[in-house]
Amino acid sequence: MSSSVTPAPLQPVTIAFDVMGSDLGPEEIIRGVAQLTLDTPHINALLVGDGAVIDAALADIRHNAERVSVQHAPEVVTMDEKPAAALDAKPNASVAVAARLVAEGEAEALVSAGNTGACVLSCARYFKLLPGVKRAALATVYPTQAVRGLKGDPFSLILDVGATVDASADDLVAFAVMGSAYARIISKNPAPSVALLSNGTEAQKGPPRVVEAHAKLQQLAGIKFVGNVEGVDIPKGTADVVVCDGFVGNVCLKMLEGVHDTVIELASYAYKEKLLWRAGLAMLSSGFERIKQVTDWEQYGGAPVLGFDRMFIKAHGRSRARAIGNAGKVAAKAVSHQLAAEIQKALPK
């Protein structure tokens, strides 16, 4: 007779959602949260924003009312506002109130699809950096040829992509530790390979801070450091985690997004122009569908900001309900697996 072990039920996790900052309006955020409360019984949602708008939307959407609470926050930081000035002028902005509630323990993580700068600044004002971390990092996934982890994920992680423009050698080391821990927990990759992005694979290539970080990472136990990689290695998936400063990372990210858009545009042009090309594209249709699936950011939920004692997931401004729900699931997973504590243990002493 075979025996099986029933997994222990997951502990309840409360996620604060900034309802007001999205490009698509609060209703799309609320739809995602509503479905999350029906599908994922251990996740509770704290909706932060205009209370009347939230209540009206909830009245028309099926949800588990026992798992939803509302915090009124009457002000909004729009996408085109300057973060610091907007937050100073609007102390009751939804993203700021949500971050404060997380810091006070009313929720354990934050999800927002709003103004990225205002989100990160709100976290910086209310959350604490982990001991040993001087700068936070915004991380994101990108599609690669290689697959990795127990789930066979076809993407790697790159950080920083915009939170810390000018990173020191110690910052880069901290980014490597944080990215490795995130890949282990979220992608279920037990030993993710970590590399520094540089202009050559040799240890002495790159600016002084990259060379110094390389030397420090070689001596750091607990992560699988594989040296430097070049830009060409990013889409190949040569490393599971690629580390760079926010300026370089943001340029790389925008380039990768542009390449994807260009390939799709050229394919559309070819389809219209030539019958032979049309036939060839039809033969490749399954491959294009695969590209679409791999580059579908909605299934990944959003980009984590790493380095704080609280979890924040930055969802895309155009996130629809599915993406918001997935962002909530990723945030809850990070909390349940104590990501911050795992990062803290691995940081250089």
C-alpha positions in Angstrom: 0.0 0.0 0.0 1.5 3.3 -1.1 1.5 6.3 1.3 1.4 9.9 0.4 2.1 13.0 2.4 -0.6 15.8 2.2 1.2 19.1 1.9 0.5 21.6 4.7 -1.9 24.3 3.8 -0.3 27.6 2.9 -0.4 30.3 5.5 -2.7 33.3 4.7 -0.9 36.2 3.0 -2.4 39.7 2.6 -1.3 41.6 -0.5 -2.0 45.4 -0.9 -3.0 46.4 -4.4 -2.7 50.0 -5.6 -6.0 50.2 -7.5 -5.7 53.7 -9.0 -2.4 53.9 -10.9 -3.0 51.6 -13.9 -3.2 52.8 -17.5 -6.4 50.8 -17.9 -8.2 52.1 -14.9 -9.2 50.6 -11.5 -11.8 48.2 -12.8 -9.1 46.0 -14.5 -7.1 45.8 -11.3 -10.2 44.9 -9.3 -11.2 42.2 -11.8 -7.8 40.6 -11.4 -8.0 40.8 -7.6 -11.5 39.4 -7.6 -10.5 36.3 -9.6 -7.5 35.9 -7.4 -9.7 35.7 -4.3 -11.7 32.9 -5.9 -8.8 30.9 -7.3 -6.2 31.2 -4.4 -7.8 30.7 -1.0 -4.7 31.6 1.0 -4.4 35.1 -0.5 -6.2 38.1 1.0 -6.4 41.4 -0.8 -6.3 44.9 0.6 -7.6 47.3 -2.2 -6.2 50.8 -1.8 -7.8 53.7 -3.7 -11.0 55.6 -4.1 -13.4 53.8 -1.8 -16.5 54.7 -3.8 -15.0 53.5 -7.1 -13.8 50.3 -5.5 -17.1 49.5 -3.9 -19.0 50.2 -7.1 -16.7 47.9 -9.1 -16.9 45.1 -6.5 -20.6 45.2 -6.6 -20.6 44.1 -10.2 -17.8 41.5 -10.0 -17.9 38.0 -8.5 -15.4 37.7 -5.7 -14.8 36.3 -2.2 -15.9 39.2 0.0 -14.3 37.5 3.1 -10.9 37.9 1.5 -11.2 41.5 0.4 -10.8 44.7 2.4 -10.8 48.3 1.2 -8.7 51.3 2.3 -9.8 54.7 1.0 -7.0 56.8 -0.6 -8.5 59.7 -2.6 -5.4 60.8 -4.5 -3.6 59.4 -7.5 -0.1 59.8 -9.0 -0.5 59.7 -12.7 2.0 58.2 -15.2 3.3 61.6 -16.5 4.0 63.2 -13.0 7.4 63.6 -11.5 7.5 61.1 -8.6 9.0 63.1 -5.8 7.0 66.2 -6.5 3.8 64.2 -6.9 4.2 62.3 -3.7 5.0 65.4 -1.7 1.9 67.1 -3.1 -0.3 64.1 -2.6 0.4 62.4 0.7 -2.8 60.4 0.4 -1.9 59.0 -3.1 -3.0 55.4 -3.4 0.5 54.0 -3.9 1.9 55.9 -0.9 -0.9 54.8 1.3 -0.5 51.2 0.2 3.2 51.2 0.9 2.6 52.7 4.3 0.1 50.0 5.2 2.5 47.3 4.1 5.2 48.9 6.3 2.8 49.0 9.2 2.0 45.3 8.9 -1.6 45.6 7.5 -0.3 43.7 4.4 2.8 41.8 3.6 3.5 42.8 0.0 2.5 45.5 -2.5 1.4 45.2 -6.1 1.0 48.3 -8.3 0.7 49.0 -12.1 1.3 52.7 -11.5 4.1 55.2 -12.1 7.3 53.2 -11.6 9.2 56.1 -10.1 6.5 56.9 -7.6 6.2 53.2 -6.7 9.9 52.7 -6.0 10.1 56.0 -4.1 7.1 55.1 -2.0 8.8 51.8 -1.1 12.0 53.7 -0.3 10.2 56.1 2.0 8.3 53.4 4.0 10.2 50.2 3.7 13.6 49.5 5.1 16.6 48.2 3.1 17.9 44.9 4.2 21.2 45.1 6.3 24.0 45.0 3.8 22.0 46.4 0.9 22.6 50.0 0.0 20.5 50.2 -3.1 17.3 48.4 -4.3 17.2 46.7 -7.7 14.3 46.4 -10.2 14.5 42.9 -11.8 12.6 41.6 -14.8 12.5 38.4 -16.8 13.3 38.1 -20.5 12.9 35.2 -23.0 15.9 33.0 -23.9 16.7 30.0 -26.0 17.6 27.9 -22.9 15.1 26.6 -20.3 15.9 26.3 -16.6 14.5 25.3 -13.2 12.1 22.6 -12.2 9.3 24.3 -14.3 11.5 24.5 -17.5 11.1 28.3 -17.6 12.3 29.8 -20.9 13.4 33.0 -19.4 16.2 34.5 -17.3 16.3 37.4 -14.8 18.1 40.6 -15.3 18.8 43.3 -12.7 18.9 46.2 -12.2 16.8 47.6 -15.0 16.2 51.1 -13.7 16.0 51.5 -9.9 19.8 52.2 -9.4 21.3 54.0 -12.3 24.9 54.2 -10.9 25.7 51.0 -9.0 29.0 50.4 -7.1 30.8 47.1 -7.0 29.2 46.2 -3.6 25.7 47.1 -5.1 26.4 44.7 -8.0 27.4 41.9 -5.6 24.1 42.5 -3.6 22.1 42.4 -6.9 23.7 39.1 -7.7 22.7 37.6 -4.3 19.2 39.0 -4.6 18.7 37.8 -8.1 20.0 34.3 -7.2 17.6 34.0 -4.3 14.6 35.2 -6.4 15.4 32.7 -9.1 15.7 29.9 -6.6 12.3 30.6 -4.9 10.1 31.9 -7.8 11.5 29.8 -10.7 12.3 26.8 -8.5 15.8 26.8 -9.9 17.9 25.2 -7.2 21.3 26.5 -8.4 20.8 29.4 -10.7 23.9 30.6 -12.6 24.8 34.2 -12.1 26.9 36.4 -14.4 28.0 40.1 -14.7 27.1 41.9 -17.9 30.3 43.4 -19.5 32.0 44.1 -22.8 34.0 40.8 -22.6 34.1 37.5 -20.8 37.5 38.1 -19.3 37.7 38.9 -15.7 39.5 42.2 -16.3 37.0 43.5 -18.9 34.6 46.3 -18.1 34.7 49.4 -15.9 36.4 49.3 -12.5 33.2 48.6 -10.6 32.5 45.5 -12.7 36.1 44.3 -12.4 35.9 44.7 -8.6 32.5 43.0 -8.4 33.8 40.1 -10.5 36.7 39.6 -8.0 34.3 39.7 -5.0 31.8 37.4 -6.5 34.5 34.8 -7.2 35.1 34.7 -3.5 31.5 34.6 -2.4 30.0 31.3 -1.3 26.4 30.4 -1.8 25.9 31.6 -5.4 26.9 29.9 -8.7 28.9 32.7 -10.2 30.0 32.0 -13.8 31.9 35.1 -14.7 31.1 37.8 -17.3 28.7 37.6 -20.2 28.3 39.9 -23.2 25.1 41.3 -24.6 24.9 38.6 -27.2 24.6 36.0 -24.4 21.4 37.6 -23.0 18.9 36.0 -25.4 20.9 32.8 -25.5 20.3 32.3 -21.8 24.0 31.7 -21.1 23.3 32.7 -17.4 20.1 32.4 -15.4 20.7 35.7 -13.7 22.4 38.7 -15.4 23.6 41.5 -13.2 24.3 45.1 -14.2 23.6 48.7 -13.2 20.2 50.2 -13.8 21.4 52.4 -16.7 22.8 49.5 -18.7 19.9 47.2 -17.7 17.3 49.6 -18.8 18.9 50.1 -22.2 19.2 46.3 -22.6 15.5 45.8 -21.7 14.3 48.5 -24.1 16.4 47.0 -26.9 15.0 43.5 -26.2 11.5 44.9 -26.3 12.3 46.7 -29.6 13.7 43.6 -31.2 10.6 41.6 -30.4 8.3 44.4 -31.8 10.5 44.7 -35.0 10.4 40.9 -35.7 6.6 40.9 -35.4 6.3 44.0 -37.6 8.6 42.5 -40.3 6.7 39.3 -40.3 3.4 41.2 -40.8 5.0 43.2 -43.7 6.3 40.0 -45.3 2.9 38.3 -45.0 1.3 41.2 -47.0 4.0 41.5 -49.7 4.8 38.0 -51.1 2.8 34.8 -51.5 6.0 32.8 -51.0 6.8 34.6 -47.8 3.2 34.1 -46.7 3.6 30.3 -47.2 6.8 30.3 -45.3 5.3 32.3 -42.4 2.4 29.8 -42.3 4.9 27.0 -41.8 6.5 29.0 -39.0 3.2 29.9 -37.3 3.7 27.5 -34.4 7.1 29.1 -33.8 5.6 32.6 -33.8 3.0 31.4 -31.3 5.8 30.1 -29.1 7.5 33.5 -29.3 4.3 35.1 -28.3 3.9 32.8 -25.3 7.5 33.3 -24.1 7.3 37.1 -24.4 3.9 37.4 -22.8 4.8 39.4 -19.7 1.2 39.0 -18.4 1.9 35.4 -17.3 4.9 36.6 -15.2 2.8 39.2 -13.4 5.4 41.9 -13.0 8.9 42.9 -12.0 10.1 42.6 -8.4 11.9 45.4 -6.6 14.5 43.6 -4.5 16.5 44.8 -1.5 13.7 46.0 0.8 12.3 44.2 3.9 8.9 44.1 2.2 8.0 42.7 -1.2 6.9 44.9 -4.1 5.9 43.7 -7.5 5.7 46.3 -10.2 3.1 45.3 -12.8 3.1 46.7 -16.3 1.0 49.8 -16.7 -1.2 48.1 -19.3 -1.7 45.0 -17.1 -5.0 43.3 -17.5 -6.7 41.2 -14.9 -4.7 38.0 -15.5 -1.4 39.9 -15.1 -2.6 41.5 -11.8 -3.7 38.1 -10.5 -0.3 36.6 -11.4 1.5 39.5 -9.8 -0.4 38.8 -6.6 0.5 35.1 -6.7 4.2 35.9 -7.2 4.2 38.4 -4.3 2.5 35.8 -2.1 5.0 33.2 -3.1 7.9 35.4 -2.2 6.4 36.2 1.2 5.5 32.5 1.9 9.1 31.4 1.1 10.6 34.3 3.1 12.5 35.8 0.2 13.9 38.7 2.2 15.3 36.3 4.9 16.9 34.2 2.2 18.5 37.2 0.6 19.7 38.4 4.0 21.4 35.0 4.8 23.3 35.0 1.5 24.6 38.6 1.7 28.3 39.0 2.4 29.0 39.5 6.1 
